[in-house]
Amino acid sequence: MQVYHSLFCLPWIGKEKERLDFDGSESCSHYGFGQRLDIPFEAHILSAHRTPAEAAAFAKGAKENGFGVILCAAGMAAHLAGAFAANTTLPVIGIPMKGGAMDGLDALLATVQMPSGIPVATVALNGAKNAAWLAAEILALGDDALAAKLAAERAAMAEQIAAKEEKLQKEIEEL
């Protein structure tokens, strides 16, 4: 069985350290989720505009290199996910990022409005966590062990909600 993993790309803006610091609390929030599920991943800084040849080459070779899904976070013009989707048949998940004059609306619209035949699944602004969930669900289609881990994660979330509900009802009774 081939082990698939996910790729998380960030657009290059300014100095590399600045970009990593900027995205540390938003784009990179999915890393822990992937690690908890034992999904191998790579993260790279690429740009549809500043490193187009490198981005295209990476996308073209992603399937042969064992990737099963690609996540791309980008703000403003947000062309990274579309550039990847144009160069691979792997599922691409776009994560529009807040920022710029339109506070992310431009990124959301650019990511969701793809031409027919070049789809990009799009999550909410700064939605790296849901992108990670969606990537895991896609990968789990061919991996029963991963599917079981996702089911356990969902069950744990339901238990947390049930505990909060129980606590709320007890607090109401004590009023």
C-alpha positions as semicolon CSV with decimal commas, in nm:
position;residue;x (nm);y (nm);z (nm)
1;M;0,000;0,000;0,000
2;Q;0,134;0,342;-0,093
3;V;0,158;0,592;0,190
4;Y;0,002;0,920;0,088
5;H;0,074;1,242;0,260
6;S;-0,030;1,600;0,234
7;L;0,153;1,908;0,117
8;F;0,095;2,246;0,269
9;C;0,216;2,542;0,066
10;L;0,243;2,901;0,174
11;P;0,296;3,187;-0,068
12;W;0,626;3,366;-0,031
13;I;0,582;3,722;0,088
14;G;0,875;3,932;0,202
15;K;1,143;3,758;0,400
16;E;1,090;3,387;0,463
17;K;1,103;3,433;0,842
18;E;0,836;3,703;0,830
19;R;0,602;3,478;0,633
20;L;0,650;3,184;0,867
21;D;0,591;3,406;1,170
22;F;0,279;3,555;1,007
23;D;0,126;3,215;0,935
24;G;0,232;3,040;1,253
25;S;-0,100;3,092;1,428
26;E;-0,325;3,053;1,125
27;S;-0,193;2,846;0,835
28;C;0,021;2,610;1,038
29;S;-0,250;2,523;1,288
30;H;-0,323;2,200;1,099
31;Y;0,020;2,047;1,161
32;G;-0,072;1,911;1,504
33;F;-0,390;1,754;1,366
34;G;-0,197;1,578;1,090
35;Q;0,064;1,457;1,336
36;R;-0,204;1,328;1,575
37;L;-0,346;1,120;1,289
38;D;0,001;1,006;1,175
39;I;-0,035;1,174;0,835
40;P;0,309;1,253;0,695
41;F;0,327;1,602;0,548
42;E;0,565;1,853;0,402
43;A;0,542;2,231;0,411
44;H;0,698;2,459;0,151
45;I;0,695;2,826;0,067
46;L;0,614;2,871;-0,302
47;S;0,447;3,143;-0,504
48;A;0,230;3,136;-0,813
49;H;0,382;3,472;-0,910
50;R;0,735;3,485;-0,767
51;T;0,837;3,119;-0,812
52;P;0,596;2,995;-1,081
53;A;0,833;2,740;-1,234
54;E;0,912;2,585;-0,896
55;A;0,544;2,575;-0,797
56;A;0,446;2,412;-1,128
57;A;0,728;2,158;-1,108
58;F;0,634;2,065;-0,753
59;A;0,267;2,023;-0,847
60;K;0,352;1,816;-1,156
61;G;0,565;1,576;-0,952
62;A;0,348;1,561;-0,640
63;K;0,158;1,242;-0,726
64;E;0,474;1,054;-0,821
65;N;0,632;1,171;-0,496
66;G;0,354;1,008;-0,292
67;F;0,129;1,303;-0,219
68;G;-0,243;1,237;-0,196
69;V;-0,377;1,588;-0,144
70;I;-0,238;1,941;-0,158
71;L;-0,332;2,232;0,069
72;C;-0,245;2,585;-0,041
73;A;-0,285;2,897;0,171
74;A;-0,272;3,236;0,000
75;G;-0,405;3,584;0,047
76;M;-0,506;3,873;-0,178
77;A;-0,485;3,747;-0,541
78;A;-0,461;3,392;-0,397
79;H;-0,348;3,219;-0,717
80;L;-0,138;2,948;-0,551
81;A;-0,412;2,685;-0,520
82;G;-0,524;2,743;-0,878
83;A;-0,167;2,723;-1,004
84;F;-0,127;2,389;-0,829
85;A;-0,462;2,259;-0,952
86;A;-0,366;2,349;-1,310
87;N;-0,058;2,128;-1,280
88;T;-0,186;1,818;-1,100
89;T;-0,488;1,589;-1,090
90;L;-0,454;1,549;-0,713
91;P;-0,719;1,714;-0,496
92;V;-0,620;2,070;-0,408
93;I;-0,767;2,249;-0,107
94;G;-0,737;2,626;-0,108
95;I;-0,719;2,822;0,216
96;P;-0,790;3,191;0,152
97;M;-0,608;3,407;0,404
98;K;-0,724;3,733;0,558
99;G;-0,527;4,044;0,479
100;G;-0,489;4,318;0,224
101;A;-0,731;4,594;0,136
102;M;-1,032;4,360;0,126
103;D;-0,940;4,167;0,442
104;G;-0,950;3,831;0,264
105;L;-1,263;3,867;0,052
106;D;-1,045;3,895;-0,259
107;A;-0,858;3,578;-0,160
108;L;-1,184;3,391;-0,095
109;L;-1,331;3,487;-0,432
110;A;-1,007;3,413;-0,620
111;T;-0,981;3,069;-0,460
112;V;-1,342;2,962;-0,509
113;Q;-1,385;3,093;-0,868
114;M;-1,189;2,837;-1,067
115;P;-1,251;2,746;-1,431
116;S;-1,434;2,423;-1,515
117;G;-1,205;2,122;-1,505
118;I;-0,956;2,283;-1,263
119;P;-1,136;2,252;-0,928
120;V;-1,007;2,380;-0,597
121;A;-1,195;2,282;-0,282
122;T;-1,215;2,598;-0,073
123;V;-1,251;2,636;0,302
124;A;-1,324;2,946;0,509
125;L;-1,088;3,239;0,552
126;N;-0,792;3,121;0,761
127;G;-0,958;2,776;0,763
128;A;-0,646;2,562;0,791
129;K;-0,802;2,333;1,051
130;N;-1,098;2,246;0,828
131;A;-0,860;2,208;0,534
132;A;-0,666;1,954;0,740
133;W;-0,989;1,770;0,824
134;L;-1,093;1,764;0,458
135;A;-0,749;1,643;0,349
136;A;-0,761;1,366;0,610
137;E;-1,109;1,262;0,494
138;I;-0,988;1,245;0,134
139;L;-0,685;1,038;0,232
140;A;-0,904;0,813;0,450
141;L;-1,102;0,700;0,145
142;G;-0,822;0,453;0,079
143;D;-0,699;0,401;0,437
144;D;-0,924;0,222;0,688
145;A;-0,689;0,292;0,980
146;L;-0,701;0,665;0,909
147;A;-1,080;0,648;0,872
148;A;-1,100;0,489;1,218
149;K;-0,883;0,766;1,366
150;L;-1,111;1,030;1,212
151;A;-1,416;0,854;1,356
152;A;-1,250;0,854;1,698
153;E;-1,173;1,228;1,666
154;R;-1,538;1,297;1,583
155;A;-1,656;1,083;1,875
156;A;-1,424;1,277;2,108
157;M;-1,569;1,605;1,983
158;A;-1,921;1,477;2,048
159;E;-1,821;1,372;2,401
160;Q;-1,682;1,722;2,467
161;I;-2,011;1,878;2,358
162;A;-2,210;1,633;2,571
163;A;-1,996;1,722;2,875
164;K;-2,050;2,094;2,814
165;E;-2,425;2,037;2,781
166;E;-2,433;1,840;3,106
167;K;-2,239;2,116;3,284
168;L;-2,475;2,384;3,148
169;Q;-2,784;2,195;3,260
170;K;-2,639;2,151;3,611
171;E;-2,564;2,523;3,629
172;I;-2,920;2,603;3,523
173;E;-3,063;2,370;3,788
174;E;-2,860;2,550;4,054
175;L;-3,006;2,890;3,965
